[in-house]
Amino acid sequence: MADKAQKKELRAIKKFNAARYREYNKTMKRKKVPESKYLTRMKNPDNIIEFDDLRTYFYTNVGTVKAVDGVTFDIPKGKTIGVVGESGCGKSVTSLSVMRLLQGPQGQIAGGQIRFNQQSTGRALDLTKAGIKEMEKIRGNEISMIFQEPMTTLNPVFTIGDQLCECISLHNPEMGKKAVEERALETLKMVGIVREGILKNYPHELSGGMRQRVVIAMALSCDPQLIIADEPTTALDVTIQAQILDLLRDLKDKINASIMLITHDLGVVAEMADYVVVMYAGRIVEQGTADEIFHHPAHPYTIGLMKSRPMLNTRVDRLYSIPGNVPNPINLPEHCYFKNRCESCVEACNGKYPELVSLTKTHKVSCYLHQNKQETGGEA
């Protein structure tokens, strides 16, 4: 009887997914999308990106994975936003949604908006509805991404010069071959690589730090408005890590860009970020300025992350770790997702998922411990 019910459920899931795949393929086949479909207005013209109730789902054979489920936050011009949380909380999927690089038809943006303030044209675009041709103009040109692992980001069978010059020539078709190479060398100098012969090298001939610098050079080659840095210092030693962070900070100021910094390292966030967004199980549980998050953390999850850090001049037998595991992203409960791991749980936590409330104009938290502390007239 149980097997029959399970088979029926699986058939229903496959039928639902097939409908979503057909809709996705139909959308992707559109050759030209009218501007009226994706033109929008920014809520605040001082923002470069506005996430508004973004929902990104993966339709699998065992159910719908709600990787990002109702995320709302802004990235102001010229500022650095740090996005933190455990593995699988939706950080990288949020960034891939901006770039529209989700692996479809399984991965799709199911709802919400990503409003982009395009400085070159003075328009505001909803990236969730923009056509592929429009996104190809934006990717790498106005919004660029530094991916997690430089060895897998760079193609092993092409030289550094081939890959870097391709990016520049694609977005600047009027430039000749010599001008493109000069721009590539100029960009490499910006990231501290002065050896011209590197253009003829293959990725495996470079150290991890050098490869990461090349990846950053590719991301900055067209002077983007927004740089998405997804774990830019992963697998690098602390000396190279410090150099990369200093490099990103200096380059951001030089080209007046904004940075969306995704990392597990709270030390990196404390050093780099102006604002911090804490994610858990596809939702934002807390957000605020770096000072508010590090000196006045409000959500038990954020407090747990802070306690998990090794501290100087403090001797402990064992580092603190948050008990339990992240919940299964399929069929998530109606109540707070952190409830079963929380050490400060109250009776209200058994109810519906807590709303995001404002503690100050910039500090928001989604927790029943603070539902009655909301600042009157508080804004994001």
KEVO-304452 format. One record per residue: x, y, z of N, C-alpha, C in turn; residue number from 0; residue in one letter. Coordinates in steps of 0.1 Angstrom, whole numbers, plus 2048, in hexadecimal, padded with zeros to 3 digits. Layout:
! residues N
R   n.xx   n.yy   n.zz   ca.xx   ca.yy   ca.zz   c.xx   c.yy   c.zz   resi   resn
R      X      Y      Z       X       Y       Z      X      Y      Z    NUM      A
...
! end
This chain:
! residues 380
R   n.xx   n.yy   n.zz   ca.xx   ca.yy   ca.zz   c.xx   c.yy   c.zz   resi   resn
R    808    7F4    800     800     800     800    809    80D    800      0      M
R    813    80C    808     81D     817     809    824    819    7FC      1      A
R    828    80E    7F5     82F     80F     7E9    826    815    7DE      2      D
R    819    812    7DE     80F     817     7D5    80E    826    7D6      3      K
R    80D    82B    7E3     80C     839     7E6    819    841    7E2      4      A
R    824    83A    7E4     831     840     7E0    832    842    7D1      5      Q
R    82E    837    7CA     82F     838     7BB    825    843    7B6      6      K
R    81A    844    7BC     810     84E     7B8    816    85C    7BA      7      K
R    81D    85E    7C6     823     86B     7C9    82E    86E    7BF      8      E
R    836    864    7BB     841     866     7B2    83C    86A    7A4      9      L
R    831    864    7A0     82A     867     793    826    875    793     10      R
R    820    87A    79E     81B     887     79F    826    891    79F     11      A
R    832    88E    7A5     83D     897     7A5    843    898    796     12      I
R    844    88C    78F     849     88C     782    840    894    778     13      K
R    833    893    77A     829     89A     772    82B    8A9    774     14      K
R    82C    8AD    781     82E     8BB     785    83B    8C1    77F     15      F
R    846    8B9    780     852     8BD     77B    852    8BF    76C     16      N
R    84B    8B5    765     84B     8B6     756    844    8C3    751     17      A
R    83A    8C7    759     833     8D3     755    83C    8DF    757     18      A
R    844    8DF    762     84E     8EA     764    859    8EA    75A     19      R
R    85D    8DE    755     868     8DD     74B    863    8E2    73E     20      Y
R    856    8DF    73A     851     8E4     72E    850    8F3    72E     21      R
R    84B    8F9    739     84A     907     73A    858    90E    739     22      E
R    862    908    73F     86F     90D     73E    875    90C    730     23      Y
R    874    901    72A     879     900     71C    872    909    712     24      N
R    865    90C    714     85E     915     70C    863    923    70E     25      K
R    866    927    71A     86C     934     71D    87A    935    717     26      T
R    882    92B    718     890     92C     713    891    92C    704     27      M
R    886    928    6FD     886     928     6EF    883    936    6E9     28      K
R    87F    93F    6F1     87B     94C     6EC    888    953    6E7     29      R
R    887    957    6DA     893     95D     6D4    895    96C    6D8     30      K
R    889    973    6DA     88A     981     6DE    87F    984    6E8     31      K
R    883    98A    6F3     87A     98D     6FE    877    99C    6FD     32      V
R    86B    9A1    6FC     869     9B0     6FB    86D    9B6    708     33      P
R    873    9C2    707     878     9CA     712    86D    9CC    71D     34      E
R    861    9CD    719     856     9D0     722    855    9C4    72C     35      S
R    859    9B8    729     858     9AD     731    862    9AD    73D     36      K
R    86D    9B4    73B     877     9B3     746    87B    9C1    74B     37      Y
R    876    9CC    745     879     9D9     74B    871    9DB    758     38      L
R    878    9E1    762     871     9E3     76F    876    9F0    775     39      T
R    873    9F2    782     878     9FE     789    87E    9FA    796     40      R
R    889    A00    799     890     9FE     7A6    888    A04    7B1     41      M
R    887    9FD    7BD     881     A03     7C8    88A    A0F    7CE     42      K
R    897    A0D    7CD     8A1     A17     7D1    8AB    A18    7C7     43      N
R    8AC    A24    7C0     8B6     A26     7B5    8C5    A25    7B9     44      P
R    8C7    A25    7C7     8D5     A23     7CC    8D9    A15    7CD     45      D
R    8D0    A0B    7CA     8D4     9FD     7CA    8D8    9F9    7BC     46      N
R    8E1    9EF    7BB     8E5     9E9     7AE    8DD    9DD    7AB     47      I
R    8DA    9D5    7B6     8D1     9C9     7B5    8C7    9C9    7C0     48      I
R    8BB    9C5    7BD     8B1     9C3     7C7    8AA    9B5    7C5     49      E
R    8AC    9AD    7CF     8A6     9A0     7CF    898    9A1    7D6     50      F
R    88E    99D    7CF     880     99F     7D5    879    992    7D5     51      D
R    878    98B    7E0     871     97F     7E2    875    974    7D7     52      D
R    883    973    7D6     888     96A     7CC    886    95C    7D0     53      L
R    881    953    7C7     87F     945     7CA    885    93D    7BF     54      R
R    88F    935    7C2     896     92D     7B8    895    91E    7BD     55      T
R    88E    916    7B4     88B     908     7B8    892    8FE    7AE     56      Y
R    894    8F2    7B3     899     8E7     7AB    88F    8DC    7AB     57      F
R    88A    8D9    79F     87F     8CF     79E    886    8C1    79B     58      Y
R    886    8B9    7A6     88D     8AC     7A5    882    8A1    7A6     59      T
R    887    894    7A4     87E     889     7A3    878    885    7B1     60      N
R    87E    88B    7BC     879     888     7C9    872    894    7CF     61      V
R    870    89F    7C7     869     8AA     7CC    870    8B7    7C9     62      G
R    86A    8C2    7CD     86F     8D0     7C9    878    8D4    7D4     63      T
R    885    8D7    7D1     88F     8DD     7DA    88E    8EC    7DA     64      V
R    88A    8F2    7E5     888     901     7E6    896    906    7EA     65      K
R    89F    907    7E1     8AD     90C     7E5    8AD    91A    7E9     66      A
R    8A5    923    7E3     8A4     931     7E7    895    933    7E8     67      V
R    890    937    7F3     881     938     7F5    87D    945    7FB     68      D
R    87C    94F    7F3     877     95C     7F8    881    965    7FD     69      G
R    88D    967    7F6     898     96F     7FB    896    97D    7F6     70      V
R    897    987    7FF     896     995     7FC    8A1    99D    803     71      T
R    8AA    9A3    7FB     8B4     9AC     800    8B9    9B5    7F5     72      F
R    8C0    9C0    7F8     8C6     9C9     7EE    8D5    9C9    7EE     73      D
R    8DB    9CD    7E3     8E9     9CF     7E2    8EB    9DE    7DE     74      I
R    8EF    9E7    7E7     8F1     9F5     7E3    8FD    9F7    7DA     75      P
R    8FD    A02    7D3     908     A05     7CA    915    A07    7D2     76      K
R    920    A01    7CE     92D     A04     7D4    92F    9FD    7E2     77      G
R    925    9F4    7E6     926     9ED     7F3    929    9DE    7F1     78      K
R    92E    9D8    7FC     930     9CA     7FC    926    9C3    805     79      T
R    91F    9B9    800     915     9B1     807    91B    9A3    80A     80      I
R    91C    99F    816     921     992     819    915    989    81B     81      G
R    915    97D    814     90A     973     816    910    967    81D     82      V
R    90B    964    829     912     959     830    907    94E    834     83      V
R    90C    943    838     903     938     83C    90A    92A    839     84      G
R    904    920    83F     90A     912     83D    909    90E    82E     85      E
R    910    903    82A     90F     8FE     81D    900    8F9    81B     86      S
R    8FB    8FC    80F     8EE     8F8     80B    8E3    902    810     87      G
R    8E7    90E    814     8DC     917     819    8D7    920    80E     88      C
R    8DD    91F    802     8D7     927     7F6    8E0    933    7F2     89      G
R    8EC    934    7F7     8F4     940     7F4    8F8    940    7E5     90      K
R    8FE    935    7E0     903     934     7D3    8F7    933    7C9     91      S
R    8EC    92D    7CC     8E0     92D     7C4    8DB    93B    7C1     92      V
R    8DC    943    7CC     8D7     951     7CB    8E0    958    7C0     93      T
R    8ED    956    7C1     8F6     95D     7B8    8F4    958    7A9     94      S
R    8F2    94B    7A8     8F0     945     79B    8E3    94A    795     95      L
R    8D9    94D    79D     8CC     952     799    8CE    960    792     96      S
R    8D7    968    798     8DA     975     792    8E0    974    784     97      V
R    8E9    96A    783     8F0     968     776    8E8    960    76C     98      M
R    8DD    95A    771     8D4     951     769    8DC    946    764     99      R
R    8E4    940    76D     8ED     934     769    8E8    927    770    100      L
R    8DC    927    774     8D6     91B     77A    8D5    910    770    101      L
R    8D7    903    774     8D7     8F8     76B    8C8    8F4    769    102      Q
R    8C3    8F9    75E     8B5     8F6     75B    8B4    8E9    752    103      G
R    8A8    8E3    751     89B     8E9     756    898    8E5    765    104      P
R    8A2    8DD    76B     89F     8DA     779    8A0    8E6    782    105      Q
R    8AA    8EF    780     8AB     8FB     788    8A4    907    782    106      G
R    89B    90D    788     893     918     782    891    923    78D    107      Q
R    890    92F    788     88B     93A     791    87C    939    791    108      I
R    876    936    79C     868     933     79D    85F    93F    7A0    109      A
R    866    94A    7A4     85E     956     7A8    867    961    7AD    110      G
R    861    96D    7AF     868     979     7B4    86F    980    7A9    111      G
R    877    98B    7AD     87E     993     7A4    88C    995    7A8    112      Q
R    895    998    79E     8A3     99C     7A0    8A4    9A9    798    113      I
R    8A2    9B4    79E     8A3     9C1     797    8B1    9C6    796    114      R
R    8B6    9C9    78A     8C4     9CD     787    8C4    9DB    782    115      F
R    8CB    9E4    789     8CC     9F2     785    8D7    9F4    77B    116      N
R    8D4    9F3    76E     8DE     9F3     763    8E3    A01    760    117      Q
R    8EF    A04    765     8F4     A12     764    8F7    A16    756    118      Q
R    8FB    A0D    74D     8FE     A10     73F    8F3    A15    737    119      S
R    8E7    A11    73A     8DB     A15     733    8D1    A1E    73B    120      T
R    8D3    A1E    748     8CA     A25     751    8BC    A1D    753    121      G
R    8BC    A11    750     8B0     A09     751    8B1    A00    75D    122      R
R    8A5    9FB    762     8A4     9F1     76C    89F    9E4    766    123      A
R    8A6    9D9    767     8A2     9CC     761    89E    9C2    76B    124      L
R    894    9BA    769     891     9AF     771    898    9A3    76B    125      D
R    8A3    99F    771     8AB     994     76B    8A4    987    76A    126      L
R    89A    985    772     893     978     772    88B    976    765    127      T
R    888    982    75F     87F     981     753    887    985    746    128      K
R    893    98A    747     89B     98E     73C    89E    982    733    129      A
R    89F    984    726     8A2     979     71C    8B1    975    71D    130      G
R    8B4    96A    716     8C2     965     716    8CB    96F    710    131      I
R    8C7    975    705     8D0     97F     6FE    8D3    98B    706    132      K
R    8CA    98F    70E     8CC     99A     717    8D5    996    722    133      E
R    8D4    98A    727     8DC     985     732    8EB    983    72D    134      M
R    8EC    97F    721     8FA     97E     71B    902    98B    71B    135      E
R    8FA    996    719     900     9A3     719    905    9A7    727    136      K
R    8FD    9A3    731     8FF     9A7     73F    90A    99F    746    137      I
R    909    991    743     913     988     74A    921    98B    746    138      R
R    92A    98D    750     938     990     74D    93B    99E    749    139      G
R    931    9A5    745     932     9B3     741    92E    9BD    74C    140      N
R    922    9BC    751     91D     9C4     75B    91B    9BD    769    141      E
R    919    9B0    768     919     9A8     774    923    99C    772    142      I
R    92D    99B    77A     936     990     778    937    988    785    143      S
R    93C    97B    783     93D     972     78E    94A    96B    790    144      M
R    94F    96B    79C     95C     964     79F    957    957    7A5    145      I
R    959    94C    79E     954     93F     7A3    95D    939    7AE    146      F
R    958    92E    7B4     95E     928     7C0    96C    923    7BD    147      Q
R    96E    91B    7B3     97A     913     7B1    980    917    7A4    148      E
R    98C    91F    7A4     992     924     797    996    919    78E    149      P
R    99A    90D    794     99F     902     78B    994    8FD    782    150      M
R    988    8FC    788     97D     8F7     780    976    903    778    151      T
R    978    90F    77C     973     91A     774    97A    91C    767    152      T
R    987    91B    768     990     91D     75C    990    910    754    153      L
R    98F    911    746     98F     906     73E    99E    901    73C    154      N
R    9A0    8F4    73F     9AE     8EF     73F    9B4    8EE    731    155      P
R    9AC    8EE    727     9B2     8EC     719    9B4    8F9    712    156      V
R    9B1    905    718     9B3     912     712    9BD    91A    71B    157      F
R    9C5    922    714     9CE     92A     71C    9C7    935    723    158      T
R    9CE    93B    72D     9C8     947     734    9C5    952    72B    159      I
R    9CD    955    721     9CB     95F     717    9BE    95D    70F    160      G
R    9BC    950    70B     9B0     94D     703    9A3    950    70B    161      D
R    9A3    94C    718     997     94D     720    995    95C    724    162      Q
R    99F    963    727     99E     971     72C    99A    97A    720    163      L
R    9A0    978    715     99E     980     709    990    97D    703    164      C
R    98B    971    704     97E     96D     700    973    976    707    165      E
R    975    977    714     96B     97F     71C    96B    98D    718    166      C
R    977    993    715     978     9A1     712    972    9A4    704    167      I
R    976    99B    6FA     972     99D     6EC    963    99B    6EA    168      S
R    95D    992    6F2     94F     98F     6F1    946    99B    6F5    169      L
R    94B    9A3    6FF     943     9AE     703    948    9BB    6FD    170      H
R    953    9BB    6F5     958     9C6     6EE    95C    9C3    6E0    171      N
R    952    9C0    6D7     955     9BB     6CA    95C    9C5    6C1    172      P
R    95C    9D2    6C5     963     9DC     6BD    972    9DC    6BF    173      E
R    977    9D5    6C9     985     9D5     6CD    98C    9CB    6C4    174      M
R    998    9CF    6BF     9A0     9C6     6B7    9A8    9BC    6C0    175      G
R    9AF    9B2    6BA     9B6     9A8     6C1    9C0    9AE    6CA    176      K
R    9C8    9B7    6C5     9D3     9BD     6CD    9CD    9C5    6D9    177      K
R    9C2    9CC    6D7     9BC     9D4     6E1    9B7    9CB    6EC    178      A
R    9B1    9C0    6E8     9AC     9B6     6F2    9B7    9B1    6FA    179      V
R    9C3    9AD    6F4     9CE     9A8     6FC    9D3    9B2    705    180      E
R    9D4    9BF    701     9D9     9C9     70A    9CF    9CB    716    181      E
R    9C2    9CA    713     9B8     9CB     71E    9BA    9BF    728    182      R
R    9BD    9B3    722     9BE     9A8     72B    9CB    9A9    734    183      A
R    9D6    9AE    72E     9E2     9B0     736    9E0    9BB    741    184      L
R    9D8    9C6    73D     9D5     9D0     746    9CD    9CB    752    185      E
R    9C3    9C2    74F     9BB     9BD     759    9C3    9B4    763    186      T
R    9CC    9AC    75D     9D5     9A3     765    9DE    9AB    76E    187      L
R    9E2    9B7    769     9EB     9C0     772    9E3    9C5    77E    188      K
R    9D6    9C7    77B     9CD     9CC     786    9CC    9C2    791    189      M
R    9CD    9B5    78E     9CD     9AB     799    9DB    9A6    79D    190      V
R    9E5    9AE    799     9F2     9AB     79E    9FA    9A1    796    191      G
R    9F6    99E    789     9FE     995     781    A04    99E    776    192      I
R    A11    99F    776     A18     9A8     76C    A1F    9A0    761    193      V
R    A20    993    762     A27     98B     758    A1F    989    74C    194      R
R    A23    98E    741     A1B     98E     734    A1A    97F    72F    195      E
R    A24    977    731     A24     96A     72C    A19    961    732    196      G
R    A12    966    73C     A08     95E     743    9FC    95B    739    197      I
R    9FB    964    72F     9F0     962     725    9F1    955    71D    198      L
R    9FE    950    71D     A00     943     715    A00    937    71E    199      K
R    9FE    939    72B     9FE     92E     735    9F1    928    735    200      N
R    9F1    91B    739     9E4     914     73C    9E1    914    74B    201      Y
R    9D5    912    74F     9D1     913     75D    9DA    90A    766    202      P
R    9DD    8FE    762     9E4     8F5     76B    9F3    8F9    76D    203      H
R    9F7    903    765     A05     908     767    A06    913    772    204      E
R    9FB    917    777     9FA     922     781    9F7    91C    78F    205      L
R    9FB    924    799     9F7     920     7A7    9E8    924    7AA    206      S
R    9E3    91F    7B5     9D5     922     7B8    9D2    931    7BA    207      G
R    9DC    938    7C0     9DA     946     7C1    9DA    94E    7B4    208      G
R    9E3    949    7AB     9E4     950     79E    9D7    94D    796    209      M
R    9D2    940    796     9C6     93D     78F    9BA    946    794    210      R
R    9BA    947    7A2     9AF     94F     7A7    9B0    95E    7A3    211      Q
R    9BC    963    7A2     9BE     971     79C    9B9    972    78E    212      R
R    9BC    967    786     9B8     967     778    9A8    967    777    213      V
R    9A2    95F    780     993     95F     780    98E    96D    784    214      V
R    994    973    78E     990     981     792    992    98B    786    215      I
R    99D    989    77F     9A0     992     773    995    990    769    216      A
R    991    984    766     986     981     75D    979    988    761    217      M
R    976    987    76E     96A     98D     773    96A    99D    772    218      A
R    976    9A3    773     978     9B1     773    97B    9B7    765    219      L
R    97D    9AF    75B     982     9B3     74E    979    9BD    747    220      S
R    96C    9BD    74A     963     9C6     744    95D    9D1    74D    221      C
R    964    9D3    758     95F     9DD     762    951    9DB    766    222      D
R    94D    9D0    76D     93F     9CD     770    93A    9D7    77C    223      P
R    92D    9D8    77C     927     9E0     787    925    9D7    793    224      Q
R    924    9CA    792     922     9C1     79D    92B    9B5    79B    225      L
R    933    9B2    7A6     93C     9A6     7A6    936    99D    7B0    226      I
R    933    990    7AB     92E     986     7B5    93A    97D    7B7    227      I
R    93E    97D    7C4     94A     975     7C8    945    969    7D0    228      A
R    945    95D    7CA     940     951     7D1    94C    94A    7D6    229      D
R    94E    94B    7E3     95A     944     7EA    967    947    7E3    230      E
R    96B    954    7E1     976     958     7D9    984    954    7DF    231      P
R    984    950    7EC     991     94C     7F2    991    93D    7F7    232      T
R    988    935    7F1     988     927     7F4    995    920    7F0    233      T
R    99A    918    7F9     9A6     90F     7F6    9B3    917    7F4    234      A
R    9B3    924    7F9     9BF     92C     7F8    9C5    92E    806    235      L
R    9D2    92E    807     9D8     930     814    9D5    93E    819    236      D
R    9D7    941    826     9D3     94D     82C    9DA    95A    826    237      V
R    9E6    958    822     9EE     963     81C    9E8    967    80F    238      T
R    9E5    95E    806     9DF     960     7F9    9D1    965    7FB    239      I
R    9CA    960    805     9BC     964     808    9BC    973    80C    240      Q
R    9C5    977    814     9C5     985     818    9C8    98E    80B    241      A
R    9D1    989    803     9D4     991     7F7    9C8    992    7ED    242      Q
R    9C1    987    7EC     9B5     987     7E3    9AA    991    7E9    243      I
R    9A8    991    7F6     99E     99A     7FC    9A2    9A8    7FB    244      L
R    9AF    9AB    7FD     9B4     9B9     7FB    9B2    9BD    7EC    245      D
R    9B5    9B4    7E3     9B3     9B6     7D5    9A5    9BA    7D1    246      L
R    99B    9B2    7D6     98D     9B4     7D3    989    9C2    7D9    247      L
R    98D    9C5    7E5     989     9D2     7EB    98F    9DD    7E3    248      R
R    99B    9DD    7DF     9A1     9E8     7D7    99B    9E9    7C9    249      D
R    998    9DE    7C3     992     9DE     7B5    984    9E3    7B6    250      L
R    97C    9E0    7C1     96F     9E5     7C2    96F    9F4    7C3    251      K
R    978    9F9    7CA     979     A08     7CB    97D    A0E    7BE    252      D
R    986    A08    7B7     98B     A0D     7AA    980    A0E    79F    253      K
R    978    A04    79E     96E     A04     794    960    A07    799    254      I
R    95F    A0A    7A6     953     A0E     7AD    948    A04    7AB    255      N
R    94C    9F7    7AE     942     9EC     7AC    93C    9E8    7BA    256      A
R    932    9E0    7B9     92C     9DA     7C5    930    9CB    7C5    257      S
R    931    9C5    7D1     935     9B7     7D2    92B    9B0    7DA    258      I
R    927    9A4    7D5     91F     99A     7DC    929    98F    7E0    259      M
R    92D    98F    7ED     937     985     7F2    930    97A    7F9    260      L
R    932    96E    7F3     92C     961     7F9    938    959    7FF    261      I
R    936    956    80C     941     94F     813    93C    949    820    262      T
R    944    93F    824     941     939     832    94A    940    83C    263      H
R    954    947    838     95E     94D     841    959    95A    847    264      D
R    955    95A    853     94F     966     859    95A    971    85B    265      L
R    967    96C    85C     972     976     85D    973    97E    850    266      G
R    971    977    845     971     97E     838    966    988    837    267      V
R    95A    984    83B     94F     98D     83B    951    999    844    268      V
R    956    997    850     959     9A2     859    962    9AC    853    269      A
R    96C    9A8    84C     976     9B0     846    971    9B8    839    270      E
R    968    9B1    832     965     9B6     824    957    9BD    823    271      M
R    94D    9B8    82B     93F     9BB     828    93B    9C8    82F    272      A
R    932    9CF    828     92B     9DB     82E    91E    9D6    835    273      D
R    917    9CC    82E     90B     9C6     832    90C    9B7    832    274      Y
R    904    9B0    83A     905     9A2     83B    8F7    99C    83A    275      V
R    8F6    991    832     8E9     98A     831    8EC    97B    836    276      V
R    8E5    977    840     8E6     969     845    8DB    960    840    277      V
R    8DF    956    838     8D5     94D     832    8D5    93F    839    278      M
R    8C9    939    83A     8C7     92C     83F    8BC    925    838    279      Y
R    8BF    919    832     8B4     911     82C    8AC    919    821    280      A
R    8B3    921    819     8AD     928     80E    8A6    935    812    281      G
R    8A7    939    81F     8A1     946     823    8AA    94F    82B    282      R
R    8A7    95C    82B     8AF     965     833    8AA    965    841    283      I
R    8B3    962    84B     8AF     962     859    8B3    96F    860    284      V
R    8BE    976    85A     8C2     982     860    8CA    98A    856    285      E
R    8C8    997    857     8D0     9A0     84E    8D2    9AE    855    286      Q
R    8DD    9B4    852     8E0     9C1     858    8EE    9C5    854    287      G
R    8F3    9D0    85A     901     9D5     858    90A    9CB    85E    288      T
R    917    9CB    85A     921     9C2     85F    922    9C4    86E    289      A
R    921    9D1    873     923     9D4     881    917    9CD    889    290      D
R    90B    9CE    883     8FF     9C9     88A    900    9BA    88B    291      E
R    904    9B3    880     904     9A5     880    90F    99F    889    292      I
R    91A    9A6    889     926     9A0     891    925    9A4    8A0    293      F
R    920    9B0    8A3     920     9B5     8B1    912    9B3    8B7    294      H
R    907    9B2    8AF     8FA     9B0     8B5    8F2    9A6    8AE    295      H
R    8F7    999    8AC     8F0     98F     8A5    8E3    98C    8AC    296      P
R    8D8    98A    8A5     8CB     988     8AB    8C5    97A    8A9    297      A
R    8C8    974    89E     8C2     967     89B    8CB    95C    8A2    298      H
R    8C5    952    8A8     8CD     947     8AE    8D7    940    8A4    299      P
R    8D3    940    898     8DC     93A     88D    8E8    942    88B    300      Y
R    8E6    950    88A     8F2     959     889    8FB    958    895    301      T
R    8F5    957    8A1     8FC     956     8AD    904    949    8AD    302      I
R    8FE    93E    8A9     905     931     8A8    911    932    89E    303      G
R    90F    939    893     91A     93B     889    926    942    890    304      L
R    923    94C    897     92D     954     89E    934    94C    8A8    305      M
R    92D    944    8B0     933     93B     8BA    93C    930    8B4    306      K
R    939    92D    8A7     941     922     8A1    94F    927    89C    307      S
R    952    934    89D     95F     939     899    969    936    8A3    308      R
R    975    932    89F     981     931     8A8    984    93F    8AD    309      P
R    987    941    8BA     98A     94E     8BF    999    94E    8C4    310      M
R    99F    95A    8C1     9AD     95C     8C6    9AD    95D    8D5    311      L
R    9B8    959    8DB     9BB     95A     8EA    9B0    953    8F2    312      N
R    9A9    949    8EC     99F     941     8F3    9A2    932    8F1    313      T
R    9A3    92B    8FC     9A6     91D     8FB    99A    915    8FE    314      R
R    996    90C    8F4     98A     904     8F6    98E    8F5    8F2    315      V
R    988    8EC    8F8     98A     8DE     8F4    984    8DA    8E7    316      D
R    979    8E0    8E4     972     8DD     8D7    96A    8EA    8D3    317      R
R    96B    8ED    8C6     964     8F8     8C0    955    8F5    8C1    318      L
R    94D    900    8C3     93E     8FF     8C3    939    8FC    8B5    319      Y
R    92F    8F3    8B4     928     8F1     8A7    919    8F1    8AA    320      S
R    912    8F6    8A0     903     8F7     8A1    8FE    8E8    8A1    321      I
R    8F6    8E4    8AA     8F1     8D6     8AA    8E8    8D3    89F    322      P
R    8E7    8C7    89B     8DD     8C3     890    8E2    8C6    882    323      G
R    8D9    8C4    878     8DD     8C6     86A    8D2    8CF    864    324      N
R    8D6    8D5    858     8CD     8DD     850    8C2    8D4    84C    325      V
R    8B5    8D9    84C     8AA     8D0     848    8AA    8CD    839    326      P
R    8A4    8C2    836     8A2     8BE     828    89B    8C9    820    327      N
R    8A0    8CE    815     89A     8D9     80E    88D    8D5    807    328      P
R    88A    8C8    807     87D     8C3     801    873    8C2    80C    329      I
R    867    8C7    80A     85C     8C6     814    861    8CD    822    330      N
R    865    8D9    821     869     8E0     82D    85D    8E3    836    331      L
R    85F    8E3    843     854     8E5     84D    84E    8F3    84C    332      P
R    842    8F5    851     83C     902     851    842    90B    85C    333      E
R    848    905    867     84E     90D     871    85C    912    86E    334      H
R    862    919    877     870     91D     875    879    912    872    335      C
R    881    913    867     88A     908     863    895    905    86D    336      Y
R    898    90E    875     8A3     90D     87F    89E    907    88C    337      F
R    891    905    88E     88B     902     89A    891    8F5    8A1    338      K
R    894    8EB    899     899     8DE     89F    8A8    8DF    8A3    339      N
R    8AE    8EA    89F     8BC     8EB     8A3    8BF    8F7    8AD    340      R
R    8B4    8FE    8B0     8B5     90A     8B8    8B5    907    8C7    341      C
R    8BE    90E    8CE     8C0     90D     8DC    8B7    917    8E4    342      E
R    8B0    920    8DC     8A8     92B     8E2    89A    92A    8DE    343      S
R    895    91E    8DA     888     91C     8D5    87D    91F    8DF    344      C
R    872    926    8DB     867     92A     8E3    85A    923    8DD    345      V
R    84F    924    8E4     843     91E     8E0    83E    923    8D3    346      E
R    840    930    8D0     83B     936     8C3    842    930    8B7    347      A
R    84E    92A    8BA     856     924     8AE    84E    918    8A8    348      C
R    844    913    8AF     83C     908     8A9    832    90D    89F    349      N
R    831    91A    89E     827     920     895    82D    921    887    350      G
R    827    92A    87F     82C     92C     871    839    933    871    351      K
R    840    933    865     84D     938     864    84D    947    868    352      Y
R    857    94B    870     857     959     875    85A    963    86A    353      P
R    853    96F    86A     856     979     860    863    980    863    354      E
R    868    987    859     874     98F     85A    870    99C    860    355      L
R    875    9A0    86C     871     9AC     873    87D    9B5    874    356      V
R    87B    9C2    875     886     9CC     876    889    9D0    884    357      S
R    895    9CE    888     89A     9D2     895    89F    9E0    895    358      L
R    8A6    9E4    88A     8A9     9F2     887    8A6    9F4    878    359      T
R    8AA    9FF    873     8A8     A02     865    8AF    9F9    85B    360      K
R    8BA    9F3    860     8C2     9EB     858    8C3    9DC    85C    361      T
R    8BF    9DA    869     8C0     9CC     86F    8B3    9C5    86F    362      H
R    8B2    9BA    868     8A6     9B2     868    8A9    9A3    86D    363      K
R    89E    99D    873     8A0     98F     877    893    988    876    364      V
R    894    97B    873     888     972     872    888    968    87E    365      S
R    883    96D    889     883     964     895    878    969    89F    366      C
R    872    95F    8A5     867     963     8AF    86C    969    8BC    367      Y
R    879    968    8BE     87F     96E     8CA    87F    97D    8C9    368      L
R    87D    982    8BD     87E     991     8BA    871    996    8B4    369      H
R    867    98E    8B3     85B     993     8AC    854    99F    8B3    370      Q
R    856    9A1    8C0     851     9AC     8C7    85A    9B8    8C9    371      N
R    866    9B7    8C3     870     9C1     8C4    871    9CA    8B7    372      K
R    868    9C8    8AE     869     9CF     8A1    868    9DE    8A3    373      Q
R    872    9E4    89C     872     9F3     89D    867    9F9    895    374      E
R    860    A02    89B     855     A09     894    85A    A11    888    375      T
R    854    A0E    87C     858     A15     870    866    A11    86B    376      G
R    86B    A05    870     878     A00     86B    878    9FD    85C    377      G
R    884    A00    856     885     9FE     847    891    9F5    845    378      E
R    892    9F0    839     89E     9E7     835    8AA    9F0    833    379      A
! end
